[in-house]
Amino acid sequence: MAILSKIRQRTVFLIVIIALALFSFVLADVIRQGGFTSSKSMNTIGVVGDREISREEFAKMVENRIQQSQGQVSTIQAVNQIWDSKVLNLLLDQELDKLGLEVGSDQITNVMAEQLAGNPTFSNEAGFFDVQKVKQYVAEIKISSPNEMYPQWLNFEKSIETIAKSELYYDMIRAGIGATKLEAKQAYQMQNSNLDLSFVRIPFDKAADVEVSKADISSYIKKNKSAFSQKAERDINYVFFKEASSSEDIETVESELEKLLDDQEVYNSVTKENEVQKGLKTTDDIEEFVNINSDAPYSDRYYFEYQLPEDIKSDILKMNAGDVIGPHQSDNSMSLIKMIDQKQMVDSVSVKHILVTFEGANVDPSVTRTNDEAKTLADSLQNVISKDKDQFAELATSFSADKQSIENGGDLEWVAYGSLVEEFNDYVFSKDAGHIGVVETDFGYHVVQVTDKKNPKEAYKIARIVKSVEPSDETLNSLYRETSNFELAAKDASIEDAAKEKDLKVVPVNRMNNLDETISKLGEQRSIIKWAFEEETNVGDINRFDISGGYVVAELVKKTPEGVQTVEEASETVTPILKAQKQAKEIMSQIESSDLDDLAAQFGVSVEKAAAVNMGSPVLAGAGREPKVVGAAFALDVNEVSQPIQGEKGVYLVKLLLKQDAPDLPNYVSQANKETQKRVQTFNQKLQRLNGENNINPVYKALKETSEIKDKRSMFY
């Protein structure tokens, strides 16, 4: 009771303590999420300049892109495409606002006509874009769909205005990249003026070996920061534990198949008596037997030798009707095979057809005829063609729903056996050349004319009972235990040490970006990549992932932050550059004469010559491409010797022997036009590429470099 009394006396104190604890818990979460404004920031997927990109709007655009691609574009690909497009539009919007560019109604109408060309909703009877149709459409949706379609149209109008302004902006850029007559003259002279020269090349290794310090590399990086900027990257090591059937699993399936070969005595629970159940060797109904016992349905068709599975082809070719082989293992399945029949068949036919479809066949939504009406029309067409085969092409053009074959008068030309739908295939290959008839498929009624047959070959009809070999629960449980034990062992040491102990293969994955979606040999694995980039994941951390087909145990081995490369990271690139500079400086300090023969003797090299050298192809015989050296030679007078020049392959001294200036042209207008056309063409080509490491849209690149962009895509995808 005394204790309870003390607690009551300190009630207010306890409430304050509990409140502070709760507040600190909430505050910690707020700080972790980025402050009290985190709810707003979580609704924003990015910021471009002063414009935010709504997460909800962005997600809808990504979903639409995926649907439009019909599965051809992955989620991350769609995210990247929408991001680049959205960022470019926002950058352009802000740039256009700064410039104060305005466009007239005529320019907007022209862009709208391009965007809506061919759309029947906005076209007149002649098929041309009609502004009045647009006005009528907008008036209708403003009343009928004020909350959905009308706002969408307003967004479309805004995008059209942006496109019109962008085209004006791009035209201004094109006007600014034109070549002047002076530039054209310089380009002409560079391409057509030639030099003859002699030179001495002193390779860098003629100097003593030099040391490049960390301070040297650091100084070089500071002077060339843009060349050493890097994105955030991660390196991981992983071990893959693949789900695979055990030998016991294979033996179980093999035993099940063996039981299907011969007749068996089974107990009938209805009649309370034992009955004989026929096996594959003796069954009278092969189709039913296969469909009951196989994972793959029975296929009532013939196969030519080249269509048989390679792994069992040789065995099948030795079989006679009624023979059975197996069980045979192939990849993740086992099978039994029975030879049903073999005969000579042609492997291809030349055939024409007219497809008469009907409503509900999902071929042509504009067709309203019924199934019976389609059958009647097909029979009628058959009668006409039977009397006059020359009318086939004309009738195909008028009545066939197969748009592709219409262009060829309904002629499918040569068709291989098994390449068409089953009903059509069986029909045309069972008829003689010259036959005209009607066959029904799910697409409608086909009026068929078999025009020719060729290549008779031996064909085989086989029955195949296939059973998949899947890992059993016991096998899967064993794999899970193995993976878990490996994960624990790796956490105690490292993945490499644990893998070495178990003789497992470690796969390294280097330089992953935060929006990558695939991992070498594993395919799409966003969960692993996201884990590697989480702030809480540290170098040395190990995690297990349940993926399709097994488990992955991964270790984060390196975190590369976004920014400028460290001395260690840049060392491999910078060291050879600085080493060449230091060796060149040492060689230059040792040069005692400007006479090429004396210099060659001093360094144990030879005097070399190069003829007809120009800036269009600045190549020196025996030395390769040396634009800096050739450029310096153009500044010399005949018989003048240059100062020492550091080139790509060493230090050079050059003596100009002969200079042949290109003859002046009457004017350089034509040259300027060609150069302008070349520049504009290059600009237009790059403009079509929204993004890419090497060929980036030049406008996009320039605007990105001068704008502040916050990218939060990896937080949500």
Secondary structure by P-SEA (a helix, b strand, c coil): caaaaaaaaaaaaaaaaaaaaaaaaaaaaaaaacccaaaaaaacccccccbbbbaaaaaaaaaaaaaaacccccaaaaaaaaaaaaaaaaaaaaaaaaacccccaaaaaaaaaaaaccccccccccccccaaaaaaaaaaaaccccccaaaaaaaaaaaaaaaaaaaaaaaaaaaaacccaaaaaaaaaaacbbbbbbbbbbccccccbbbbcaaaaaaaaaacccccccccccccccccccccccaaaaaaaaaaaaaacbbbbbbcccccbbbbbbcccccccaaaaaaaccccccccccccccccccccaaaaaaccccccccccccccccbbbbbcbbbbbbcbbbbbbbbbccccccccccccccaaaaaaaaaaaaaaaaacccaaaaaaaccccccccccccccccccccccccaaaaaaaaacccccccccccccccccccccccccccbbbbbbbbbbbbcccaaaaaaaaaaaaaaaaaaaaccaaaaaaaabbbbbbbccccccccccccccccaaaaaaaacccccccbbbbbbcccbbbbbbbccccccccccccccccccaaaaaaaaaaaaaaaacccccaaaaaaaacbbbbbbccccccccccccccccaaaaaaaaacccccccccccccccbbbbbbcccccccccccaaaaaaaaaaaaaaaaaaaaaccccccccaaaaaaaaaabbbbbcccccc
